[in-house]
Each structure stands twice: as structure tokens, then as C-alpha cells.
Amino acid sequence: MDIFVRHIPTHATQKQLDFYFSGPLKACGITDYHVEKLGDKPNAIITVLDTFAGQRFLQQYGVPIHAPPHLRAPLNLTWDNRNVQCMKARNDPSDISLQAILFDKSQRAR
């Protein structure tokens, strides 16, 4: 499952994204995921292996697709005093992304 994220700082690094989302994702039972920033835009994609845990994350931290910028989730995420919006992505995750997450999971299990 892919989760689309809006309103992250354009200067955010990959390490900062991993650190920022690790807490909320783990709180929803998500341990196998990949966060990817989309170029120089204030957007990112979180690919989650467990669809049910991804749904649980969106119930707590998500907003509907095409939500206005001021709409807040039940549990709001903020970064640099901006409301970070998470929503279900329009597209399904690619097979390569899912295989990479499965490979990382198998490496951690060793």
C-alpha cells in the first residue's frame, strides 16, 4: 500500500523523513516500510508492506484524497509548524518497491 504525504519541508533529507515517520508508523504496527521523497517537491510516498496496518495509520493520521490544505487528521502531524497531510495514494505500489521491502525484512530477520 502506498501513502501519499503532502506539506513536508522541501529541505528534508531521506534520513529526516525516516526518523520523522518512524514513530507514527511503529505506533500503528508498521515495521516494514520505505519512505521516498519526490524530488524537490514537498511530497513523499510511504510504501507499506502490511495493508491493514497502513489502513490503521490512515485512520489515525490520514485525510481524504483532495483534502484542502487546512484539513487536519484525528492525530495531527506537524513539521516546521506546517500541517503534514497523509492520504492513500492513487496508484498501487510497484512490484520492485514491495520486493525491496521484503528483501530488507529478510535481511533484518537474519
A tleap script that builds the chain and sets N, CA, C and O, in Angstrom:
source leaprc.protein.ff14SB
mol = sequence {
  NMET ASP ILE PHE VAL ARG HIE ILE PRO THR
  HIE ALA THR GLN LYS GLN LEU ASP PHE TYR
  PHE SER GLY PRO LEU LYS ALA CYS GLY ILE
  THR ASP TYR HIE VAL GLU LYS LEU GLY ASP
  LYS PRO ASN ALA ILE ILE THR VAL LEU ASP
  THR PHE ALA GLY GLN ARG PHE LEU GLN GLN
  TYR GLY VAL PRO ILE HIE ALA PRO PRO HIE
  LEU ARG ALA PRO LEU ASN LEU THR TRP ASP
  ASN ARG ASN VAL GLN CYS MET LYS ALA ARG
  ASN ASP PRO SER ASP ILE SER LEU GLN ALA
  ILE LEU PHE ASP LYS SER GLN ARG ALA CARG
}
set mol.1.N position { 0.847 -1.172 0.000 }
set mol.1.CA position { 0.000 0.000 0.000 }
set mol.1.C position { 0.891 1.233 0.000 }
set mol.1.O position { 1.883 1.292 0.727 }
set mol.2.N position { 0.532 2.218 -0.819 }
set mol.2.CA position { 1.262 3.482 -0.857 }
set mol.2.C position { 0.464 4.567 -0.147 }
set mol.2.O position { -0.752 4.670 -0.310 }
set mol.3.N position { 1.162 5.370 0.638 }
set mol.3.CA position { 0.577 6.515 1.327 }
set mol.3.C position { 1.259 7.762 0.786 }
set mol.3.O position { 2.484 7.874 0.831 }
set mol.4.N position { 0.467 8.701 0.275 }
set mol.4.CA position { 0.985 9.952 -0.266 }
set mol.4.C position { 1.024 10.980 0.857 }
set mol.4.O position { 0.060 11.116 1.612 }
set mol.5.N position { 2.131 11.702 0.970 }
set mol.5.CA position { 2.322 12.676 2.043 }
set mol.5.C position { 2.548 14.048 1.424 }
set mol.5.O position { 3.383 14.202 0.533 }
set mol.6.N position { 1.803 15.048 1.898 }
set mol.6.CA position { 1.944 16.427 1.421 }
set mol.6.C position { 2.443 17.328 2.545 }
set mol.6.O position { 2.288 17.026 3.728 }
set mol.7.N position { 3.043 18.436 2.142 }
set mol.7.CA position { 3.463 19.527 3.030 }
set mol.7.C position { 4.653 19.184 3.922 }
set mol.7.O position { 4.737 19.670 5.050 }
set mol.8.N position { 5.569 18.357 3.435 }
set mol.8.CA position { 6.821 18.174 4.165 }
set mol.8.C position { 7.791 19.252 3.686 }
set mol.8.O position { 7.644 19.743 2.567 }
set mol.9.N position { 8.762 19.630 4.486 }
set mol.9.CA position { 9.712 20.658 4.049 }
set mol.9.C position { 10.500 20.201 2.821 }
set mol.9.O position { 10.891 19.039 2.721 }
set mol.10.N position { 10.724 21.117 1.902 }
set mol.10.CA position { 11.470 20.771 0.690 }
set mol.10.C position { 12.921 20.457 1.009 }
set mol.10.O position { 13.586 19.763 0.240 }
set mol.11.N position { 13.422 20.956 2.130 }
set mol.11.CA position { 14.818 20.720 2.511 }
set mol.11.C position { 15.008 19.425 3.300 }
set mol.11.O position { 16.128 19.114 3.705 }
set mol.12.N position { 13.944 18.674 3.521 }
set mol.12.CA position { 14.032 17.442 4.317 }
set mol.12.C position { 14.870 16.393 3.593 }
set mol.12.O position { 14.747 16.208 2.382 }
set mol.13.N position { 15.714 15.718 4.348 }
set mol.13.CA position { 16.549 14.653 3.793 }
set mol.13.C position { 15.869 13.301 3.999 }
set mol.13.O position { 14.880 13.190 4.724 }
set mol.14.N position { 16.411 12.294 3.358 }
set mol.14.CA position { 15.870 10.938 3.499 }
set mol.14.C position { 15.967 10.468 4.949 }
set mol.14.O position { 15.043 9.839 5.464 }
set mol.15.N position { 17.070 10.769 5.596 }
set mol.15.CA position { 17.266 10.368 6.994 }
set mol.15.C position { 16.243 11.056 7.902 }
set mol.15.O position { 15.710 10.436 8.822 }
set mol.16.N position { 15.972 12.335 7.642 }
set mol.16.CA position { 14.984 13.055 8.439 }
set mol.16.C position { 13.584 12.480 8.240 }
set mol.16.O position { 12.815 12.366 9.194 }
set mol.17.N position { 13.255 12.118 7.000 }
set mol.17.CA position { 11.948 11.508 6.729 }
set mol.17.C position { 11.801 10.183 7.473 }
set mol.17.O position { 10.768 9.927 8.091 }
set mol.18.N position { 12.827 9.347 7.413 }
set mol.18.CA position { 12.786 8.065 8.117 }
set mol.18.C position { 12.590 8.271 9.614 }
set mol.18.O position { 11.794 7.569 10.239 }
set mol.19.N position { 13.308 9.225 10.189 }
set mol.19.CA position { 13.210 9.492 11.622 }
set mol.19.C position { 11.832 10.051 11.987 }
set mol.19.O position { 11.240 9.642 12.985 }
set mol.20.N position { 11.322 10.986 11.179 }
set mol.20.CA position { 10.048 11.647 11.470 }
set mol.20.C position { 8.879 10.662 11.453 }
set mol.20.O position { 8.018 10.698 12.332 }
set mol.21.N position { 8.852 9.783 10.449 }
set mol.21.CA position { 7.719 8.876 10.304 }
set mol.21.C position { 7.881 7.567 11.071 }
set mol.21.O position { 6.921 6.804 11.170 }
set mol.22.N position { 9.054 7.283 11.614 }
set mol.22.CA position { 9.259 6.003 12.300 }
set mol.22.C position { 8.339 5.853 13.510 }
set mol.22.O position { 7.792 4.772 13.730 }
set mol.23.N position { 8.160 6.900 14.288 }
set mol.23.CA position { 7.303 6.826 15.474 }
set mol.23.C position { 5.838 6.564 15.154 }
set mol.23.O position { 5.265 5.593 15.650 }
set mol.24.N position { 5.213 7.422 14.323 }
set mol.24.CA position { 3.804 7.172 13.994 }
set mol.24.C position { 3.564 5.837 13.287 }
set mol.24.O position { 2.545 5.186 13.519 }
set mol.25.N position { 4.496 5.428 12.427 }
set mol.25.CA position { 4.320 4.154 11.729 }
set mol.25.C position { 4.422 2.985 12.701 }
set mol.25.O position { 3.623 2.051 12.630 }
set mol.26.N position { 5.391 3.024 13.604 }
set mol.26.CA position { 5.533 1.944 14.586 }
set mol.26.C position { 4.355 1.914 15.550 }
set mol.26.O position { 3.958 0.844 16.013 }
set mol.27.N position { 3.789 3.088 15.858 }
set mol.27.CA position { 2.623 3.137 16.741 }
set mol.27.C position { 1.422 2.421 16.125 }
set mol.27.O position { 0.542 1.948 16.845 }
set mol.28.N position { 1.386 2.343 14.810 }
set mol.28.CA position { 0.298 1.650 14.108 }
set mol.28.C position { 0.671 0.222 13.736 }
set mol.28.O position { -0.082 -0.447 13.029 }
set mol.29.N position { 1.812 -0.251 14.198 }
set mol.29.CA position { 2.224 -1.624 13.937 }
set mol.29.C position { 2.929 -1.828 12.615 }
set mol.29.O position { 3.031 -2.958 12.136 }
set mol.30.N position { 3.418 -0.752 12.015 }
set mol.30.CA position { 4.101 -0.850 10.725 }
set mol.30.C position { 5.605 -0.882 10.976 }
set mol.30.O position { 6.185 0.086 11.467 }
set mol.31.N position { 6.223 -2.002 10.633 }
set mol.31.CA position { 7.670 -2.123 10.791 }
set mol.31.C position { 8.375 -2.263 9.452 }
set mol.31.O position { 9.574 -2.000 9.350 }
set mol.32.N position { 7.647 -2.673 8.432 }
set mol.32.CA position { 8.241 -2.880 7.110 }
set mol.32.C position { 7.687 -1.830 6.156 }
set mol.32.O position { 6.557 -1.944 5.680 }
set mol.33.N position { 8.493 -0.804 5.879 }
set mol.33.CA position { 8.059 0.307 5.041 }
set mol.33.C position { 9.267 0.967 4.387 }
set mol.33.O position { 10.415 0.706 4.748 }
set mol.34.N position { 8.977 1.820 3.425 }
set mol.34.CA position { 10.015 2.615 2.765 }
set mol.34.C position { 9.444 4.005 2.514 }
set mol.34.O position { 8.343 4.142 1.980 }
set mol.35.N position { 10.195 5.034 2.899 }
set mol.35.CA position { 9.791 6.421 2.679 }
set mol.35.C position { 10.654 6.992 1.567 }
set mol.35.O position { 11.878 6.863 1.593 }
set mol.36.N position { 10.014 7.625 0.587 }
set mol.36.CA position { 10.746 8.200 -0.540 }
set mol.36.C position { 10.247 9.615 -0.809 }
set mol.36.O position { 9.057 9.834 -1.035 }
set mol.37.N position { 11.172 10.571 -0.782 }
set mol.37.CA position { 10.841 11.960 -1.102 }
set mol.37.C position { 10.736 12.092 -2.612 }
set mol.37.O position { 11.513 11.485 -3.348 }
set mol.38.N position { 9.782 12.879 -3.071 }
set mol.38.CA position { 9.554 13.045 -4.504 }
set mol.38.C position { 10.278 14.290 -5.014 }
set mol.38.O position { 9.691 15.369 -5.098 }
set mol.39.N position { 11.537 14.132 -5.348 }
set mol.39.CA position { 12.329 15.233 -5.908 }
set mol.39.C position { 12.454 16.407 -4.957 }
set mol.39.O position { 12.637 16.226 -3.753 }
set mol.40.N position { 12.355 17.616 -5.503 }
set mol.40.CA position { 12.442 18.835 -4.694 }
set mol.40.C position { 11.070 19.336 -4.277 }
set mol.40.O position { 10.935 20.469 -3.814 }
set mol.41.N position { 10.071 18.515 -4.433 }
set mol.41.CA position { 8.708 18.893 -4.080 }
set mol.41.C position { 8.460 18.601 -2.598 }
set mol.41.O position { 9.185 17.812 -1.993 }
set mol.42.N position { 7.446 19.230 -2.014 }
set mol.42.CA position { 7.136 18.976 -0.599 }
set mol.42.C position { 6.266 17.736 -0.404 }
set mol.42.O position { 5.354 17.735 0.422 }
set mol.43.N position { 6.550 16.692 -1.161 }
set mol.43.CA position { 5.747 15.471 -1.131 }
set mol.43.C position { 6.634 14.251 -0.925 }
set mol.43.O position { 7.834 14.278 -1.199 }
set mol.44.N position { 6.018 13.187 -0.438 }
set mol.44.CA position { 6.730 11.922 -0.257 }
set mol.44.C position { 5.739 10.778 -0.427 }
set mol.44.O position { 4.525 10.972 -0.379 }
set mol.45.N position { 6.282 9.590 -0.625 }
set mol.45.CA position { 5.485 8.364 -0.705 }
set mol.45.C position { 6.014 7.401 0.357 }
set mol.45.O position { 7.219 7.168 0.457 }
set mol.46.N position { 5.100 6.850 1.142 }
set mol.46.CA position { 5.446 5.807 2.102 }
set mol.46.C position { 4.857 4.510 1.564 }
set mol.46.O position { 3.640 4.389 1.421 }
set mol.47.N position { 5.708 3.550 1.269 }
set mol.47.CA position { 5.252 2.241 0.815 }
set mol.47.C position { 5.242 1.309 2.019 }
set mol.47.O position { 6.260 1.125 2.686 }
set mol.48.N position { 4.081 0.725 2.285 }
set mol.48.CA position { 3.871 -0.116 3.461 }
set mol.48.C position { 3.580 -1.535 2.996 }
set mol.48.O position { 2.803 -1.747 2.065 }
set mol.49.N position { 4.205 -2.496 3.644 }
set mol.49.CA position { 4.007 -3.895 3.267 }
set mol.49.C position { 2.661 -4.429 3.762 }
set mol.49.O position { 1.969 -5.132 3.026 }
set mol.50.N position { 2.290 -4.106 4.988 }
set mol.50.CA position { 1.050 -4.597 5.599 }
set mol.50.C position { -0.091 -3.617 5.307 }
set mol.50.O position { -0.121 -2.512 5.848 }
set mol.51.N position { -1.020 -4.026 4.455 }
set mol.51.CA position { -2.119 -3.152 4.046 }
set mol.51.C position { -3.027 -2.792 5.219 }
set mol.51.O position { -3.471 -1.648 5.322 }
set mol.52.N position { -3.307 -3.739 6.097 }
set mol.52.CA position { -4.196 -3.466 7.223 }
set mol.52.C position { -3.575 -2.465 8.192 }
set mol.52.O position { -4.270 -1.596 8.718 }
set mol.53.N position { -2.284 -2.581 8.426 }
set mol.53.CA position { -1.603 -1.607 9.279 }
set mol.53.C position { -1.578 -0.240 8.597 }
set mol.53.O position { -1.684 0.788 9.264 }
set mol.54.N position { -1.439 -0.225 7.279 }
set mol.54.CA position { -1.490 1.035 6.535 }
set mol.54.C position { -2.850 1.702 6.659 }
set mol.54.O position { -2.937 2.923 6.789 }
set mol.55.N position { -3.910 0.905 6.618 }
set mol.55.CA position { -5.264 1.443 6.812 }
set mol.55.C position { -5.414 2.026 8.220 }
set mol.55.O position { -6.032 3.075 8.403 }
set mol.56.N position { -4.846 1.339 9.205 }
set mol.56.CA position { -4.898 1.817 10.587 }
set mol.56.C position { -4.159 3.152 10.714 }
set mol.56.O position { -4.619 4.059 11.408 }
set mol.57.N position { -2.997 3.265 10.032 }
set mol.57.CA position { -2.243 4.517 10.031 }
set mol.57.C position { -3.081 5.639 9.426 }
set mol.57.O position { -3.115 6.746 9.963 }
set mol.58.N position { -3.757 5.360 8.311 }
set mol.58.CA position { -4.568 6.388 7.657 }
set mol.58.C position { -5.794 6.761 8.483 }
set mol.58.O position { -6.243 7.906 8.424 }
set mol.59.N position { -6.347 5.823 9.251 }
set mol.59.CA position { -7.474 6.158 10.122 }
set mol.59.C position { -7.059 7.168 11.179 }
set mol.59.O position { -7.850 8.032 11.557 }
set mol.60.N position { -5.827 7.066 11.656 }
set mol.60.CA position { -5.363 7.967 12.704 }
set mol.60.C position { -4.742 9.245 12.154 }
set mol.60.O position { -5.015 10.334 12.658 }
set mol.61.N position { -3.904 9.119 11.121 }
set mol.61.CA position { -3.121 10.250 10.634 }
set mol.61.C position { -3.522 10.720 9.238 }
set mol.61.O position { -2.909 11.644 8.702 }
set mol.62.N position { -4.541 10.103 8.641 }
set mol.62.CA position { -4.873 10.396 7.256 }
set mol.62.C position { -6.012 11.377 7.081 }
set mol.62.O position { -6.831 11.581 7.977 }
set mol.63.N position { -6.043 11.983 5.897 }
set mol.63.CA position { -7.135 12.846 5.461 }
set mol.63.C position { -7.628 12.296 4.120 }
set mol.63.O position { -6.907 11.541 3.467 }
set mol.64.N position { -8.844 12.661 3.699 }
set mol.64.CA position { -9.331 12.185 2.401 }
set mol.64.C position { -8.484 12.722 1.245 }
set mol.64.O position { -7.831 13.760 1.360 }
set mol.65.N position { -8.512 11.994 0.139 }
set mol.65.CA position { -7.819 12.454 -1.065 }
set mol.65.C position { -8.444 13.778 -1.499 }
set mol.65.O position { -9.656 13.960 -1.379 }
set mol.66.N position { -7.635 14.694 -1.998 }
set mol.66.CA position { -8.042 16.039 -2.442 }
set mol.66.C position { -8.544 16.889 -1.280 }
set mol.66.O position { -9.370 17.778 -1.483 }
set mol.67.N position { -8.067 16.635 -0.083 }
set mol.67.CA position { -8.466 17.430 1.074 }
set mol.67.C position { -7.849 18.823 0.975 }
set mol.67.O position { -6.737 18.964 0.465 }
set mol.68.N position { -8.546 19.853 1.450 }
set mol.68.CA position { -7.955 21.193 1.447 }
set mol.68.C position { -6.758 21.244 2.394 }
set mol.68.O position { -6.684 20.455 3.336 }
set mol.69.N position { -5.823 22.162 2.157 }
set mol.69.CA position { -4.582 22.205 2.951 }
set mol.69.C position { -4.784 22.399 4.451 }
set mol.69.O position { -3.933 21.991 5.241 }
set mol.70.N position { -5.888 23.012 4.855 }
set mol.70.CA position { -6.097 23.284 6.279 }
set mol.70.C position { -6.740 22.121 7.033 }
set mol.70.O position { -6.810 22.156 8.261 }
set mol.71.N position { -7.209 21.097 6.331 }
set mol.71.CA position { -7.876 19.968 6.981 }
set mol.71.C position { -6.874 19.152 7.789 }
set mol.71.O position { -5.782 18.838 7.315 }
set mol.72.N position { -7.262 18.813 9.018 }
set mol.72.CA position { -6.373 18.066 9.906 }
set mol.72.C position { -6.910 16.654 10.140 }
set mol.72.O position { -8.114 16.403 10.100 }
set mol.73.N position { -5.980 15.761 10.382 }
set mol.73.CA position { -6.318 14.371 10.697 }
set mol.73.C position { -6.694 14.264 12.174 }
set mol.73.O position { -6.419 15.182 12.947 }
set mol.74.N position { -7.323 13.149 12.580 }
set mol.74.CA position { -7.635 12.972 14.009 }
set mol.74.C position { -6.396 13.112 14.904 }
set mol.74.O position { -6.470 13.747 15.956 }
set mol.75.N position { -5.269 12.532 14.504 }
set mol.75.CA position { -3.993 12.746 15.183 }
set mol.75.C position { -3.113 13.510 14.202 }
set mol.75.O position { -2.637 12.946 13.216 }
set mol.76.N position { -2.903 14.765 14.468 }
set mol.76.CA position { -2.247 15.644 13.505 }
set mol.76.C position { -0.729 15.502 13.540 }
set mol.76.O position { -0.128 15.414 14.611 }
set mol.77.N position { -0.121 15.482 12.364 }
set mol.77.CA position { 1.331 15.509 12.234 }
set mol.77.C position { 1.737 16.907 11.774 }
set mol.77.O position { 1.163 17.438 10.823 }
set mol.78.N position { 2.715 17.501 12.437 }
set mol.78.CA position { 3.217 18.813 12.019 }
set mol.78.C position { 4.725 18.746 11.878 }
set mol.78.O position { 5.402 18.003 12.589 }
set mol.79.N position { 5.243 19.544 10.939 }
set mol.79.CA position { 6.680 19.637 10.709 }
set mol.79.C position { 6.955 21.083 10.325 }
set mol.79.O position { 6.375 21.587 9.364 }
set mol.80.N position { 7.820 21.745 11.052 }
set mol.80.CA position { 8.110 23.173 10.847 }
set mol.80.C position { 6.826 23.997 10.885 }
set mol.80.O position { 6.627 24.880 10.051 }
set mol.81.N position { 5.966 23.712 11.843 }
set mol.81.CA position { 4.693 24.408 12.034 }
set mol.81.C position { 3.760 24.312 10.835 }
set mol.81.O position { 2.901 25.175 10.653 }
set mol.82.N position { 3.913 23.281 10.020 }
set mol.82.CA position { 3.007 23.036 8.898 }
set mol.82.C position { 2.287 21.718 9.123 }
set mol.82.O position { 2.861 20.755 9.632 }
set mol.83.N position { 1.035 21.692 8.738 }
set mol.83.CA position { 0.210 20.502 8.847 }
set mol.83.C position { 0.628 19.501 7.769 }
set mol.83.O position { 0.468 19.777 6.580 }
set mol.84.N position { 1.155 18.352 8.164 }
set mol.84.CA position { 1.555 17.302 7.224 }
set mol.84.C position { 0.333 16.429 6.966 }
set mol.84.O position { -0.271 15.898 7.898 }
set mol.85.N position { -0.025 16.285 5.694 }
set mol.85.CA position { -1.205 15.506 5.334 }
set mol.85.C position { -0.797 14.168 4.725 }
set mol.85.O position { 0.045 14.110 3.828 }
set mol.86.N position { -1.400 13.107 5.220 }
set mol.86.CA position { -1.179 11.760 4.694 }
set mol.86.C position { -2.497 11.262 4.118 }
set mol.86.O position { -3.556 11.445 4.719 }
set mol.87.N position { -2.426 10.639 2.960 }
set mol.87.CA position { -3.623 10.108 2.315 }
set mol.87.C position { -3.258 8.895 1.479 }
set mol.87.O position { -2.096 8.704 1.120 }
set mol.88.N position { -4.247 8.080 1.172 }
set mol.88.CA position { -4.000 6.910 0.328 }
set mol.88.C position { -3.593 7.394 -1.056 }
set mol.88.O position { -4.240 8.266 -1.636 }
set mol.89.N position { -2.522 6.824 -1.573 }
set mol.89.CA position { -2.036 7.201 -2.899 }
set mol.89.C position { -2.990 6.675 -3.968 }
set mol.89.O position { -3.675 5.671 -3.775 }
set mol.90.N position { -3.015 7.371 -5.088 }
set mol.90.CA position { -3.887 6.948 -6.192 }
set mol.90.C position { -3.409 5.643 -6.820 }
set mol.90.O position { -4.219 4.809 -7.226 }
set mol.91.N position { -2.092 5.471 -6.896 }
set mol.91.CA position { -1.519 4.296 -7.556 }
set mol.91.C position { -1.099 3.248 -6.533 }
set mol.91.O position { -0.772 3.567 -5.389 }
set mol.92.N position { -1.115 2.011 -6.963 }
set mol.92.CA position { -0.623 0.916 -6.130 }
set mol.92.C position { 0.903 0.928 -6.136 }
set mol.92.O position { 1.511 1.456 -7.068 }
set mol.93.N position { 1.528 0.356 -5.112 }
set mol.93.CA position { 2.996 0.315 -5.097 }
set mol.93.C position { 3.531 -0.566 -6.220 }
set mol.93.O position { 2.877 -1.514 -6.654 }
set mol.94.N position { 4.718 -0.238 -6.673 }
set mol.94.CA position { 5.335 -1.043 -7.728 }
set mol.94.C position { 5.848 -2.355 -7.136 }
set mol.94.O position { 6.127 -2.449 -5.941 }
set mol.95.N position { 5.962 -3.346 -7.985 }
set mol.95.CA position { 6.464 -4.648 -7.542 }
set mol.95.C position { 7.889 -4.542 -7.021 }
set mol.95.O position { 8.263 -5.234 -6.074 }
set mol.96.N position { 8.680 -3.681 -7.635 }
set mol.96.CA position { 10.077 -3.513 -7.214 }
set mol.96.C position { 10.140 -2.946 -5.800 }
set mol.96.O position { 10.964 -3.382 -4.997 }
set mol.97.N position { 9.276 -1.978 -5.488 }
set mol.97.CA position { 9.252 -1.411 -4.138 }
set mol.97.C position { 8.903 -2.468 -3.103 }
set mol.97.O position { 9.539 -2.559 -2.053 }
set mol.98.N position { 7.895 -3.260 -3.406 }
set mol.98.CA position { 7.485 -4.304 -2.464 }
set mol.98.C position { 8.566 -5.364 -2.295 }
set mol.98.O position { 8.796 -5.848 -1.187 }
set mol.99.N position { 9.230 -5.728 -3.391 }
set mol.99.CA position { 10.310 -6.710 -3.306 }
set mol.99.C position { 11.477 -6.169 -2.490 }
set mol.99.O position { 12.113 -6.918 -1.748 }
set mol.100.N position { 11.764 -4.878 -2.620 }
set mol.100.CA position { 12.849 -4.275 -1.845 }
set mol.100.C position { 12.531 -4.299 -0.352 }
set mol.100.O position { 13.408 -4.571 0.468 }
set mol.101.N position { 11.281 -4.016 -0.002 }
set mol.101.CA position { 10.888 -4.054 1.410 }
set mol.101.C position { 10.967 -5.485 1.940 }
set mol.101.O position { 11.430 -5.707 3.059 }
set mol.102.N position { 10.520 -6.448 1.148 }
set mol.102.CA position { 10.617 -7.857 1.557 }
set mol.102.C position { 12.067 -8.289 1.735 }
set mol.102.O position { 12.383 -9.041 2.657 }
set mol.103.N position { 12.950 -7.816 0.855 }
set mol.103.CA position { 14.368 -8.140 0.971 }
set mol.103.C position { 14.949 -7.548 2.256 }
set mol.103.O position { 15.682 -8.227 2.974 }
set mol.104.N position { 14.624 -6.282 2.552 }
set mol.104.CA position { 15.095 -5.661 3.794 }
set mol.104.C position { 14.582 -6.420 5.015 }
set mol.104.O position { 15.305 -6.599 5.995 }
set mol.105.N position { 13.329 -6.863 4.945 }
set mol.105.CA position { 12.746 -7.618 6.055 }
set mol.105.C position { 13.501 -8.928 6.266 }
set mol.105.O position { 13.772 -9.314 7.403 }
set mol.106.N position { 13.841 -9.613 5.169 }
set mol.106.CA position { 14.571 -10.877 5.294 }
set mol.106.C position { 15.989 -10.652 5.813 }
set mol.106.O position { 16.520 -11.495 6.535 }
set mol.107.N position { 16.606 -9.532 5.457 }
set mol.107.CA position { 17.945 -9.222 5.954 }
set mol.107.C position { 17.923 -8.920 7.451 }
set mol.107.O position { 18.845 -9.297 8.173 }
set mol.108.N position { 16.880 -8.246 7.918 }
set mol.108.CA position { 16.766 -7.953 9.351 }
set mol.108.C position { 16.499 -9.219 10.150 }
set mol.108.O position { 16.892 -9.310 11.313 }
set mol.109.N position { 15.836 -10.197 9.542 }
set mol.109.CA position { 15.488 -11.437 10.242 }
set mol.109.C position { 16.699 -12.327 10.478 }
set mol.109.O position { 16.657 -13.213 11.331 }
set mol.110.N position { 17.765 -12.106 9.743 }
set mol.110.CA position { 18.958 -12.952 9.898 }
set mol.110.C position { 19.645 -12.741 11.190 }
set mol.110.O position { 20.661 -13.381 11.461 }
savepdb mol mol.pdb
quit
